[in-house]
Amino acid sequence: MSMPFYVSPEQLMKDRADFARKGIARGRSVAVVQYADGILFVSENASKALHKVSEIYDRIAFAAVGRYNEFENLRIAGVRLADLRGYSYDRRDVTGRGLANAYAQTLGTIFSSGGEKPYEVELFVAEVSDEPEDDQIYRLTYDGQVADEHDYAAMGGDAESVATYLKEHYRAGLSLNEAIQLAVKALGHSEGGDRTIPVDELEVAWLDRTRPRQRKFRRLDGDSLSGILAAT
């Protein structure tokens, strides 16, 4: 009679974490930058059909790296949860913190379950407020951990180099155009040398607290982005 194959819980969790991290590292980076009037997301994304940055609710946006089908499932679940909570109670009851906690619970459950592989995704959930100091940015990892970010952050791909560039060049009170220029340069920065990312491979969106509408999410088209980057 053969003995059953045994793997310690510690080794199993390590193997699952390594698997998820490798999948996420193959994705292209996303940078988030707080600017004077809101929160900016810039992603390197060659696809015109698939968005890595999306609106979740009035003041809340979502960005992700990793496997598209997995983070798209999470995005859709977040939209449904936000709509249900806003309809059942009040729109003000839909918060970035509440959505981040829901995502953390889902990701943590999937990661610790032995019945399915961990999600190869990392997420940003951001909420813009009436005042800059009240803005919220949450980073969620594949295992359900939540980090509260401030000023700037990066994930996916060469996130360490991107974050280092942002740390060295970020300053409070940036205009939207300055924040876009900074984020694009950060995404193109690496230890091997800087590179220029084609405009048609960039996805730019932001939450604008000054927008008079209830919904604060906006996207930037390629022509407008070209003009902003040409001004650097």
CYANA upper distance limits for C-alpha pairs under 8 A (distance plus 0.5 A):
  7 VAL  CA     11 GLN  CA      6.95
  7 VAL  CA     12 LEU  CA      6.79
  8 SER  CA     12 LEU  CA      6.66
  9 PRO  CA     13 MET  CA      6.66
 10 GLU  CA     14 LYS  CA      6.71
 11 GLN  CA     15 ASP  CA      6.57
 12 LEU  CA     16 ARG  CA      6.73
 13 MET  CA     17 ALA  CA      6.57
 13 MET  CA    112 SER  CA      8.06
 14 LYS  CA     18 ASP  CA      6.60
 15 ASP  CA     19 PHE  CA      6.63
 16 ARG  CA     20 ALA  CA      6.78
 16 ARG  CA    111 PHE  CA      7.98
 16 ARG  CA    117 LYS  CA      7.97
 16 ARG  CA    118 PRO  CA      7.06
 17 ALA  CA     21 ARG  CA      6.60
 17 ALA  CA    118 PRO  CA      8.41
 17 ALA  CA    142 TYR  CA      8.38
 17 ALA  CA    143 ASP  CA      8.11
 18 ASP  CA     22 LYS  CA      6.63
 19 PHE  CA     23 GLY  CA      6.98
 19 PHE  CA    118 PRO  CA      8.49
 19 PHE  CA    120 GLU  CA      8.34
 20 ALA  CA     24 ILE  CA      6.77
 20 ALA  CA    118 PRO  CA      6.87
 20 ALA  CA    119 TYR  CA      7.07
 20 ALA  CA    120 GLU  CA      5.14
 20 ALA  CA    121 VAL  CA      7.89
 20 ALA  CA    142 TYR  CA      7.17
 21 ARG  CA     25 ALA  CA      6.55
 21 ARG  CA    120 GLU  CA      7.49
 21 ARG  CA    142 TYR  CA      8.44
 22 LYS  CA     26 ARG  CA      7.08
 23 GLY  CA     27 GLY  CA      7.73
 23 GLY  CA     66 GLY  CA      6.90
 23 GLY  CA     67 ARG  CA      8.11
 23 GLY  CA    120 GLU  CA      6.01
 23 GLY  CA    121 VAL  CA      8.36
 24 ILE  CA     65 VAL  CA      7.00
 24 ILE  CA     66 GLY  CA      5.11
 24 ILE  CA     67 ARG  CA      8.07
 24 ILE  CA    120 GLU  CA      6.08
 24 ILE  CA    121 VAL  CA      6.37
 24 ILE  CA    122 GLU  CA      7.66
 24 ILE  CA    156 GLY  CA      6.19
 24 ILE  CA    157 GLY  CA      7.49
 25 ALA  CA     66 GLY  CA      8.20
 25 ALA  CA    156 GLY  CA      5.85
 25 ALA  CA    157 GLY  CA      5.02
 25 ALA  CA    158 ASP  CA      7.71
 26 ARG  CA     66 GLY  CA      7.92
 26 ARG  CA    156 GLY  CA      7.97
 26 ARG  CA    157 GLY  CA      6.30
 27 GLY  CA     65 VAL  CA      6.48
 27 GLY  CA     66 GLY  CA      5.84
 27 GLY  CA     67 ARG  CA      8.44
 27 GLY  CA    156 GLY  CA      6.19
 27 GLY  CA    157 GLY  CA      5.66
 28 ARG  CA     43 SER  CA      8.01
 28 ARG  CA     44 GLU  CA      6.35
 28 ARG  CA     45 ASN  CA      7.63
 28 ARG  CA     65 VAL  CA      7.46
 28 ARG  CA    156 GLY  CA      6.28
 28 ARG  CA    157 GLY  CA      5.19
 28 ARG  CA    158 ASP  CA      8.12
 29 SER  CA     43 SER  CA      6.63
 29 SER  CA     44 GLU  CA      6.64
 29 SER  CA     65 VAL  CA      7.52
 29 SER  CA    154 ALA  CA      7.36
 29 SER  CA    155 MET  CA      6.13
 29 SER  CA    156 GLY  CA      4.97
 29 SER  CA    157 GLY  CA      5.28
 29 SER  CA    158 ASP  CA      6.93
 29 SER  CA    159 ALA  CA      6.63
 29 SER  CA    187 LEU  CA      7.28
 30 VAL  CA     41 PHE  CA      7.60
 30 VAL  CA     42 VAL  CA      6.35
 30 VAL  CA     43 SER  CA      4.84
 30 VAL  CA     44 GLU  CA      7.15
 30 VAL  CA     63 ALA  CA      8.08
 30 VAL  CA     64 ALA  CA      7.96
 30 VAL  CA     65 VAL  CA      7.63
 30 VAL  CA    154 ALA  CA      6.13
 30 VAL  CA    155 MET  CA      6.11
 30 VAL  CA    156 GLY  CA      7.03
 30 VAL  CA    159 ALA  CA      8.39
 30 VAL  CA    187 LEU  CA      8.11
 31 ALA  CA     41 PHE  CA      6.35
 31 ALA  CA     42 VAL  CA      5.84
 31 ALA  CA     43 SER  CA      6.82
 31 ALA  CA    152 TYR  CA      7.82
 31 ALA  CA    153 ALA  CA      6.37
 31 ALA  CA    154 ALA  CA      4.94
 31 ALA  CA    155 MET  CA      7.33
 31 ALA  CA    162 VAL  CA      8.04
 31 ALA  CA    183 ALA  CA      6.74
 31 ALA  CA    186 ALA  CA      8.46
 31 ALA  CA    187 LEU  CA      7.70
 32 VAL  CA     39 ILE  CA      7.56
 32 VAL  CA     40 LEU  CA      6.04
 32 VAL  CA     41 PHE  CA      5.08
 32 VAL  CA     42 VAL  CA      6.97
 32 VAL  CA    152 TYR  CA      5.92
 32 VAL  CA    153 ALA  CA      5.89
 32 VAL  CA    154 ALA  CA      6.82
 32 VAL  CA    183 ALA  CA      8.06
 33 VAL  CA     39 ILE  CA      6.39
 33 VAL  CA     40 LEU  CA      5.62
 33 VAL  CA     41 PHE  CA      7.11
 33 VAL  CA    151 ASP  CA      6.38
 33 VAL  CA    152 TYR  CA      4.88
 33 VAL  CA    153 ALA  CA      7.31
 33 VAL  CA    179 ALA  CA      7.11
 33 VAL  CA    183 ALA  CA      7.65
 34 GLN  CA     38 GLY  CA      6.55
 34 GLN  CA     39 ILE  CA      5.00
 34 GLN  CA     40 LEU  CA      6.61
 34 GLN  CA    150 HIS  CA      8.20
 34 GLN  CA    151 ASP  CA      5.51
 34 GLN  CA    152 TYR  CA      6.65
 34 GLN  CA    172 ALA  CA      8.49
 34 GLN  CA    174 LEU  CA      8.43
 34 GLN  CA    179 ALA  CA      8.24
 35 TYR  CA     39 ILE  CA      6.46
 35 TYR  CA     40 LEU  CA      7.58
 35 TYR  CA    151 ASP  CA      8.42
 35 TYR  CA    172 ALA  CA      7.50
 35 TYR  CA    173 GLY  CA      6.18
 35 TYR  CA    174 LEU  CA      5.36
 35 TYR  CA    175 SER  CA      6.43
 35 TYR  CA    176 LEU  CA      6.71
 35 TYR  CA    179 ALA  CA      6.77
 36 ALA  CA    132 PRO  CA      7.51
 36 ALA  CA    172 ALA  CA      7.91
 36 ALA  CA    173 GLY  CA      5.05
 36 ALA  CA    174 LEU  CA      6.02
 36 ALA  CA    175 SER  CA      6.34
 36 ALA  CA    176 LEU  CA      7.89
 37 ASP  CA    132 PRO  CA      7.72
 37 ASP  CA    175 SER  CA      8.02
 37 ASP  CA    176 LEU  CA      7.99
 37 ASP  CA    208 ASP  CA      6.44
 37 ASP  CA    209 ARG  CA      6.19
 37 ASP  CA    210 THR  CA      6.97
 38 GLY  CA    128 VAL  CA      6.61
 38 GLY  CA    132 PRO  CA      7.55
 38 GLY  CA    135 ASP  CA      8.33
 38 GLY  CA    206 TRP  CA      7.60
 38 GLY  CA    207 LEU  CA      5.90
 38 GLY  CA    208 ASP  CA      5.34
 38 GLY  CA    209 ARG  CA      5.98
 39 ILE  CA    126 ALA  CA      8.15
 39 ILE  CA    128 VAL  CA      7.20
 39 ILE  CA    135 ASP  CA      8.48
 39 ILE  CA    206 TRP  CA      6.07
 39 ILE  CA    207 LEU  CA      5.71
 39 ILE  CA    208 ASP  CA      7.48
 40 LEU  CA    176 LEU  CA      8.23
 40 LEU  CA    179 ALA  CA      7.80
 40 LEU  CA    180 ILE  CA      7.97
 40 LEU  CA    204 VAL  CA      8.10
 40 LEU  CA    205 ALA  CA      6.68
 40 LEU  CA    206 TRP  CA      4.78
 40 LEU  CA    207 LEU  CA      7.01
 41 PHE  CA     53 VAL  CA      7.64
 41 PHE  CA     63 ALA  CA      8.07
 41 PHE  CA    204 VAL  CA      6.36
 41 PHE  CA    205 ALA  CA      5.87
 41 PHE  CA    206 TRP  CA      6.20
 42 VAL  CA    180 ILE  CA      7.81
 42 VAL  CA    183 ALA  CA      6.88
 42 VAL  CA    184 VAL  CA      7.49
 42 VAL  CA    202 LEU  CA      7.50
 42 VAL  CA    203 GLU  CA      6.22
 42 VAL  CA    204 VAL  CA      5.13
 42 VAL  CA    205 ALA  CA      7.15
 43 SER  CA     52 LYS  CA      7.67
 43 SER  CA     53 VAL  CA      8.16
 43 SER  CA    187 LEU  CA      8.36
 43 SER  CA    202 LEU  CA      6.27
 43 SER  CA    203 GLU  CA      5.57
 43 SER  CA    204 VAL  CA      7.03
 44 GLU  CA    187 LEU  CA      7.86
 44 GLU  CA    197 ILE  CA      8.30
 44 GLU  CA    201 GLU  CA      6.30
 44 GLU  CA    202 LEU  CA      5.26
 44 GLU  CA    203 GLU  CA      6.76
 45 ASN  CA     51 HIS  CA      8.33
 45 ASN  CA     52 LYS  CA      7.93
 45 ASN  CA    201 GLU  CA      5.55
 45 ASN  CA    202 LEU  CA      5.89
 45 ASN  CA    203 GLU  CA      6.47
 46 ALA  CA    200 ASP  CA      7.39
 46 ALA  CA    201 GLU  CA      4.74
 46 ALA  CA    202 LEU  CA      7.40
 47 SER  CA     51 HIS  CA      8.10
 47 SER  CA    201 GLU  CA      7.78
 51 HIS  CA    203 GLU  CA      8.23
 52 LYS  CA     63 ALA  CA      6.02
 52 LYS  CA     64 ALA  CA      6.02
 52 LYS  CA     65 VAL  CA      7.39
 52 LYS  CA    203 GLU  CA      8.30
 53 VAL  CA     61 ALA  CA      7.81
 53 VAL  CA     62 PHE  CA      6.19
 53 VAL  CA     63 ALA  CA      4.78
 53 VAL  CA     64 ALA  CA      7.25
 53 VAL  CA    203 GLU  CA      8.10
 53 VAL  CA    204 VAL  CA      8.43
 53 VAL  CA    205 ALA  CA      7.44
 54 SER  CA     61 ALA  CA      6.30
 54 SER  CA     62 PHE  CA      5.79
 54 SER  CA     63 ALA  CA      6.90
 55 GLU  CA     60 ILE  CA      6.86
 55 GLU  CA     61 ALA  CA      4.98
 55 GLU  CA     62 PHE  CA      6.63
 55 GLU  CA    217 PHE  CA      6.66
 56 ILE  CA     60 ILE  CA      5.97
 56 ILE  CA     61 ALA  CA      5.68
 56 ILE  CA     62 PHE  CA      6.83
 56 ILE  CA     75 ARG  CA      7.86
 56 ILE  CA     78 GLY  CA      7.17
 56 ILE  CA     79 VAL  CA      5.67
 56 ILE  CA     82 ALA  CA      7.83
 57 TYR  CA     61 ALA  CA      7.47
 57 TYR  CA     79 VAL  CA      7.39
 57 TYR  CA     82 ALA  CA      7.08
 57 TYR  CA     83 ASP  CA      8.13
 57 TYR  CA     94 VAL  CA      8.35
 57 TYR  CA    215 ARG  CA      7.77
 58 ASP  CA    214 GLN  CA      6.44
 58 ASP  CA    215 ARG  CA      4.68
 58 ASP  CA    216 LYS  CA      6.51
 58 ASP  CA    217 PHE  CA      7.85
 59 ARG  CA    127 GLU  CA      5.92
 59 ARG  CA    128 VAL  CA      6.04
 59 ARG  CA    129 SER  CA      7.97
 59 ARG  CA    207 LEU  CA      7.38
 59 ARG  CA    214 GLN  CA      8.26
 59 ARG  CA    215 ARG  CA      6.64
 59 ARG  CA    216 LYS  CA      5.92
 59 ARG  CA    217 PHE  CA      7.44
 60 ILE  CA     95 THR  CA      7.97
 60 ILE  CA     96 GLY  CA      6.64
 60 ILE  CA    125 VAL  CA      7.58
 60 ILE  CA    126 ALA  CA      6.07
 60 ILE  CA    127 GLU  CA      4.93
 60 ILE  CA    128 VAL  CA      7.24
 60 ILE  CA    207 LEU  CA      8.10
 60 ILE  CA    216 LYS  CA      8.49
 60 ILE  CA    217 PHE  CA      8.17
 61 ALA  CA    125 VAL  CA      6.42
 61 ALA  CA    126 ALA  CA      5.89
 61 ALA  CA    127 GLU  CA      7.08
 61 ALA  CA    207 LEU  CA      7.75
 61 ALA  CA    217 PHE  CA      7.61
 62 PHE  CA     75 ARG  CA      7.76
 62 PHE  CA    123 LEU  CA      7.60
 62 PHE  CA    124 PHE  CA      6.14
 62 PHE  CA    125 VAL  CA      5.31
 62 PHE  CA    126 ALA  CA      7.07
 63 ALA  CA    123 LEU  CA      6.18
 63 ALA  CA    124 PHE  CA      5.50
 63 ALA  CA    125 VAL  CA      7.22
 64 ALA  CA     71 PHE  CA      6.98
 64 ALA  CA    121 VAL  CA      7.27
 64 ALA  CA    122 GLU  CA      6.14
 64 ALA  CA    123 LEU  CA      4.92
 64 ALA  CA    124 PHE  CA      6.74
 65 VAL  CA     71 PHE  CA      8.10
 65 VAL  CA    121 VAL  CA      6.10
 65 VAL  CA    122 GLU  CA      6.04
 65 VAL  CA    123 LEU  CA      7.23
 65 VAL  CA    155 MET  CA      7.76
 65 VAL  CA    156 GLY  CA      6.23
 66 GLY  CA     70 GLU  CA      8.45
 66 GLY  CA     71 PHE  CA      7.83
 66 GLY  CA    120 GLU  CA      5.94
 66 GLY  CA    121 VAL  CA      4.93
 66 GLY  CA    122 GLU  CA      7.17
 66 GLY  CA    156 GLY  CA      7.76
 67 ARG  CA     71 PHE  CA      6.94
 67 ARG  CA    119 TYR  CA      8.37
 67 ARG  CA    120 GLU  CA      6.38
 67 ARG  CA    121 VAL  CA      6.70
 68 TYR  CA     72 GLU  CA      6.32
 69 ASN  CA     73 ASN  CA      6.72
 70 GLU  CA     74 LEU  CA      7.06
 70 GLU  CA    119 TYR  CA      7.09
 70 GLU  CA    120 GLU  CA      7.98
 70 GLU  CA    121 VAL  CA      7.69
 71 PHE  CA     75 ARG  CA      6.59
 71 PHE  CA    121 VAL  CA      6.86
 71 PHE  CA    123 LEU  CA      8.47
 72 GLU  CA     76 ILE  CA      6.67
 73 ASN  CA     77 ALA  CA      6.72
 74 LEU  CA     78 GLY  CA      6.63
 74 LEU  CA    103 TYR  CA      7.96
 75 ARG  CA     79 VAL  CA      6.79
 76 ILE  CA     80 ARG  CA      6.76
 77 ALA  CA     81 LEU  CA      6.62
 78 GLY  CA     82 ALA  CA      6.56
 78 GLY  CA     99 LEU  CA      7.19
 78 GLY  CA    103 TYR  CA      8.30
 79 VAL  CA     83 ASP  CA      6.58
 80 ARG  CA     84 LEU  CA      6.56
 81 LEU  CA     85 ARG  CA      6.58
 82 ALA  CA     86 GLY  CA      6.46
 82 ALA  CA     94 VAL  CA      6.33
 82 ALA  CA     99 LEU  CA      8.13
 83 ASP  CA     87 TYR  CA      6.46
 84 LEU  CA     88 SER  CA      6.41
 85 ARG  CA     89 TYR  CA      6.35
 85 ARG  CA     90 ASP  CA      7.63
 85 ARG  CA     91 ARG  CA      8.01
 85 ARG  CA     93 ASP  CA      7.49
 85 ARG  CA     94 VAL  CA      6.88
 86 GLY  CA     90 ASP  CA      5.29
 86 GLY  CA     91 ARG  CA      4.74
 86 GLY  CA     92 ARG  CA      7.75
 86 GLY  CA     93 ASP  CA      6.91
 86 GLY  CA     94 VAL  CA      6.45
 87 TYR  CA     91 ARG  CA      7.59
 89 TYR  CA     93 ASP  CA      7.31
 90 ASP  CA     94 VAL  CA      8.00
 94 VAL  CA     98 GLY  CA      7.46
 94 VAL  CA     99 LEU  CA      8.23
 95 THR  CA     99 LEU  CA      6.93
 95 THR  CA    127 GLU  CA      7.72
 96 GLY  CA    100 ALA  CA      6.52
 96 GLY  CA    125 VAL  CA      6.77
 96 GLY  CA    126 ALA  CA      6.48
 96 GLY  CA    127 GLU  CA      5.78
 96 GLY  CA    136 GLN  CA      7.57
 96 GLY  CA    137 ILE  CA      8.46
 96 GLY  CA    138 TYR  CA      8.46
 97 ARG  CA    101 ASN  CA      6.66
 97 ARG  CA    136 GLN  CA      8.32
 97 ARG  CA    138 TYR  CA      8.20
 98 GLY  CA    102 ALA  CA      6.82
 99 LEU  CA    103 TYR  CA      6.68
 99 LEU  CA    125 VAL  CA      8.10
100 ALA  CA    104 ALA  CA      6.55
100 ALA  CA    125 VAL  CA      6.80
100 ALA  CA    138 TYR  CA      7.24
100 ALA  CA    140 LEU  CA      7.92
100 ALA  CA    146 VAL  CA      7.97
101 ASN  CA    105 GLN  CA      6.72
101 ASN  CA    146 VAL  CA      8.40
102 ALA  CA    106 THR  CA      6.87
103 TYR  CA    107 LEU  CA      6.57
103 TYR  CA    140 LEU  CA      8.26
103 TYR  CA    144 GLY  CA      7.72
104 ALA  CA    108 GLY  CA      6.36
104 ALA  CA    140 LEU  CA      7.17
104 ALA  CA    143 ASP  CA      8.23
104 ALA  CA    144 GLY  CA      4.61
104 ALA  CA    145 GLN  CA      6.77
104 ALA  CA    146 VAL  CA      7.19
105 GLN  CA    109 THR  CA      6.58
105 GLN  CA    144 GLY  CA      6.74
106 THR  CA    110 ILE  CA      6.79
106 THR  CA    144 GLY  CA      7.70
107 LEU  CA    111 PHE  CA      6.55
107 LEU  CA    118 PRO  CA      8.37
107 LEU  CA    119 TYR  CA      7.62
107 LEU  CA    141 THR  CA      8.42
107 LEU  CA    142 TYR  CA      6.56
107 LEU  CA    143 ASP  CA      6.11
107 LEU  CA    144 GLY  CA      5.16
108 GLY  CA    112 SER  CA      6.68
108 GLY  CA    142 TYR  CA      7.97
108 GLY  CA    143 ASP  CA      5.32
108 GLY  CA    144 GLY  CA      4.64
108 GLY  CA    145 GLN  CA      7.97
109 THR  CA    113 SER  CA      6.58
109 THR  CA    144 GLY  CA      8.33
110 ILE  CA    116 GLU  CA      7.56
110 ILE  CA    117 LYS  CA      7.97
110 ILE  CA    118 PRO  CA      6.30
110 ILE  CA    119 TYR  CA      7.69
110 ILE  CA    143 ASP  CA      8.32
111 PHE  CA    117 LYS  CA      7.69
111 PHE  CA    118 PRO  CA      5.15
111 PHE  CA    119 TYR  CA      7.59
111 PHE  CA    142 TYR  CA      7.59
111 PHE  CA    143 ASP  CA      5.81
111 PHE  CA    144 GLY  CA      8.19
112 SER  CA    118 PRO  CA      8.44
112 SER  CA    143 ASP  CA      8.20
113 SER  CA    117 LYS  CA      8.50
118 PRO  CA    142 TYR  CA      7.51
118 PRO  CA    143 ASP  CA      8.18
119 TYR  CA    142 TYR  CA      6.41
120 GLU  CA    142 TYR  CA      6.72
121 VAL  CA    141 THR  CA      7.45
121 VAL  CA    142 TYR  CA      6.03
122 GLU  CA    139 ARG  CA      7.88
122 GLU  CA    140 LEU  CA      6.21
122 GLU  CA    141 THR  CA      5.26
122 GLU  CA    142 TYR  CA      6.25
122 GLU  CA    155 MET  CA      7.61
122 GLU  CA    156 GLY  CA      7.82
123 LEU  CA    139 ARG  CA      6.20
123 LEU  CA    140 LEU  CA      5.53
123 LEU  CA    141 THR  CA      7.13
124 PHE  CA    137 ILE  CA      7.35
124 PHE  CA    138 TYR  CA      6.07
124 PHE  CA    139 ARG  CA      5.15
124 PHE  CA    140 LEU  CA      6.84
125 VAL  CA    137 ILE  CA      6.40
125 VAL  CA    138 TYR  CA      5.68
125 VAL  CA    139 ARG  CA      7.10
125 VAL  CA    140 LEU  CA      8.49
126 ALA  CA    135 ASP  CA      8.14
126 ALA  CA    136 GLN  CA      5.97
126 ALA  CA    137 ILE  CA      4.82
126 ALA  CA    138 TYR  CA      6.68
127 GLU  CA    135 ASP  CA      6.43
127 GLU  CA    136 GLN  CA      5.64
127 GLU  CA    137 ILE  CA      7.08
127 GLU  CA    207 LEU  CA      8.32
128 VAL  CA    132 PRO  CA      8.23
128 VAL  CA    134 ASP  CA      8.06
128 VAL  CA    135 ASP  CA      5.33
128 VAL  CA    136 GLN  CA      7.06
128 VAL  CA    207 LEU  CA      6.79
128 VAL  CA    208 ASP  CA      7.94
128 VAL  CA    209 ARG  CA      6.84
129 SER  CA    134 ASP  CA      6.15
129 SER  CA    135 ASP  CA      5.64
129 SER  CA    136 GLN  CA      8.39
129 SER  CA    209 ARG  CA      7.13
130 ASP  CA    134 ASP  CA      7.83
130 ASP  CA    209 ARG  CA      6.76
131 GLU  CA    135 ASP  CA      7.51
136 GLN  CA    148 ASP  CA      8.04
136 GLN  CA    149 GLU  CA      8.11
136 GLN  CA    150 HIS  CA      8.28
137 ILE  CA    148 ASP  CA      6.52
137 ILE  CA    149 GLU  CA      5.80
137 ILE  CA    150 HIS  CA      7.23
138 TYR  CA    146 VAL  CA      6.97
138 TYR  CA    147 ALA  CA      6.11
138 TYR  CA    148 ASP  CA      5.30
138 TYR  CA    149 GLU  CA      6.31
139 ARG  CA    146 VAL  CA      6.16
139 ARG  CA    147 ALA  CA      5.59
139 ARG  CA    148 ASP  CA      7.01
139 ARG  CA    149 GLU  CA      7.32
140 LEU  CA    144 GLY  CA      6.61
140 LEU  CA    145 GLN  CA      6.10
140 LEU  CA    146 VAL  CA      5.20
140 LEU  CA    147 ALA  CA      7.03
141 THR  CA    145 GLN  CA      5.96
141 THR  CA    146 VAL  CA      7.33
149 GLU  CA    153 ALA  CA      7.14
151 ASP  CA    170 TYR  CA      8.45
151 ASP  CA    172 ALA  CA      8.05
152 TYR  CA    163 ALA  CA      8.20
152 TYR  CA    166 LEU  CA      7.39
152 TYR  CA    167 LYS  CA      8.31
152 TYR  CA    170 TYR  CA      8.33
153 ALA  CA    163 ALA  CA      6.53
153 ALA  CA    166 LEU  CA      8.30
154 ALA  CA    159 ALA  CA      5.77
154 ALA  CA    160 GLU  CA      8.04
154 ALA  CA    162 VAL  CA      6.87
154 ALA  CA    163 ALA  CA      6.07
155 MET  CA    159 ALA  CA      5.31
155 MET  CA    160 GLU  CA      8.46
158 ASP  CA    162 VAL  CA      6.99
158 ASP  CA    190 SER  CA      7.84
159 ALA  CA    163 ALA  CA      6.47
160 GLU  CA    164 THR  CA      6.62
161 SER  CA    165 TYR  CA      6.79
161 SER  CA    186 ALA  CA      8.28
161 SER  CA    189 HIS  CA      7.02
161 SER  CA    190 SER  CA      5.97
161 SER  CA    191 GLU  CA      7.44
162 VAL  CA    166 LEU  CA      6.80
162 VAL  CA    186 ALA  CA      5.41
162 VAL  CA    187 LEU  CA      6.07
162 VAL  CA    188 GLY  CA      8.30
162 VAL  CA    189 HIS  CA      6.75
162 VAL  CA    190 SER  CA      7.75
163 ALA  CA    167 LYS  CA      6.57
163 ALA  CA    186 ALA  CA      7.98
164 THR  CA    168 GLU  CA      6.80
165 TYR  CA    169 HIS  CA      6.74
165 TYR  CA    186 ALA  CA      5.98
165 TYR  CA    189 HIS  CA      7.57
166 LEU  CA    170 TYR  CA      5.83
166 LEU  CA    182 LEU  CA      7.85
166 LEU  CA    183 ALA  CA      7.90
166 LEU  CA    186 ALA  CA      6.67
169 HIS  CA    182 LEU  CA      8.04
170 TYR  CA    182 LEU  CA      8.11
174 LEU  CA    178 GLU  CA      6.31
174 LEU  CA    179 ALA  CA      6.36
175 SER  CA    179 ALA  CA      6.62
176 LEU  CA    180 ILE  CA      6.72
177 ASN  CA    181 GLN  CA      6.74
177 ASN  CA    228 ILE  CA      6.73
178 GLU  CA    182 LEU  CA      6.62
179 ALA  CA    183 ALA  CA      6.59
180 ILE  CA    184 VAL  CA      6.62
180 ILE  CA    204 VAL  CA      8.45
180 ILE  CA    228 ILE  CA      8.38
180 ILE  CA    229 LEU  CA      8.45
181 GLN  CA    185 LYS  CA      6.73
181 GLN  CA    228 ILE  CA      7.88
181 GLN  CA    229 LEU  CA      6.58
181 GLN  CA    232 THR  CA      7.54
182 LEU  CA    186 ALA  CA      6.63
183 ALA  CA    187 LEU  CA      6.72
184 VAL  CA    188 GLY  CA      6.91
184 VAL  CA    197 ILE  CA      8.16
185 LYS  CA    189 HIS  CA      6.77
185 LYS  CA    196 THR  CA      8.31
188 GLY  CA    194 ASP  CA      6.05
188 GLY  CA    195 ARG  CA      5.50
188 GLY  CA    196 THR  CA      6.45
188 GLY  CA    197 ILE  CA      6.76
189 HIS  CA    193 GLY  CA      7.04
189 HIS  CA    194 ASP  CA      5.03
189 HIS  CA    195 ARG  CA      7.05
190 SER  CA    194 ASP  CA      6.30
197 ILE  CA    201 GLU  CA      7.25
197 ILE  CA    202 LEU  CA      7.86
198 PRO  CA    202 LEU  CA      7.51
199 VAL  CA    222 GLY  CA      6.92
199 VAL  CA    225 LEU  CA      7.60
199 VAL  CA    226 SER  CA      6.98
200 ASP  CA    222 GLY  CA      6.93
203 GLU  CA    220 LEU  CA      8.24
204 VAL  CA    219 ARG  CA      6.57
204 VAL  CA    220 LEU  CA      6.08
204 VAL  CA    221 ASP  CA      8.41
205 ALA  CA    217 PHE  CA      7.77
205 ALA  CA    218 ARG  CA      6.07
205 ALA  CA    219 ARG  CA      4.72
205 ALA  CA    220 LEU  CA      6.46
206 TRP  CA    217 PHE  CA      6.33
206 TRP  CA    218 ARG  CA      5.96
206 TRP  CA    219 ARG  CA      7.02
207 LEU  CA    216 LYS  CA      5.66
207 LEU  CA    217 PHE  CA      5.11
207 LEU  CA    218 ARG  CA      6.83
208 ASP  CA    216 LYS  CA      5.68
208 ASP  CA    217 PHE  CA      6.98
208 ASP  CA    218 ARG  CA      7.76
209 ARG  CA    216 LYS  CA      6.79
211 ARG  CA    215 ARG  CA      8.39
211 ARG  CA    216 LYS  CA      6.48
220 LEU  CA    224 SER  CA      7.10
220 LEU  CA    225 LEU  CA      7.05
221 ASP  CA    225 LEU  CA      6.78
222 GLY  CA    226 SER  CA      6.59
223 ASP  CA    227 GLY  CA      7.03
224 SER  CA    228 ILE  CA      6.93
225 LEU  CA    229 LEU  CA      6.68
226 SER  CA    230 ALA  CA      6.49
227 GLY  CA    231 ALA  CA      6.99
228 ILE  CA    232 THR  CA      7.85
